Amino acid sequence: MIATLCAGAALAAVTFAFRAAGPLLADRFTPGPTARRIVDLCALTLLAGVAATSAITADGGFAGAARVCGVAVAGALAWRRAPLPLVIVAAGGTTAALRLLDIA
């Protein structure tokens, strides 16, 4: 129990130190355009990985083809810059239609 509390306190201290260092060091360090592009791509990759994992798996197993197809439709429409309500309705409609056709 003590080890868990110590680990939690250490994690909190390190997190606070990182968050405090950001504003303090912001003026001293300016990343170049290549570093900014890499950080942006890393954030995009992380977001895509989380979205793919939550779209493909459910309860530790495969979520079914209907959900994957719905997410694919949403991704394609979002990529084409469709309005958000259209993206949501099309993705939900695709998933519902495939489940109605018994394509889970």
ABEGO torsion letter per residue (X at the ends): XAAAAAAAAAAAAAAAAAAAAAAAAAAABBBBAAAAAAAAAAAAAAAAAAAAAAAABBGGBBAEAAAAAAAAAAAAAAAAGBBAAAAAAAAAAAAAAAAAAGBX
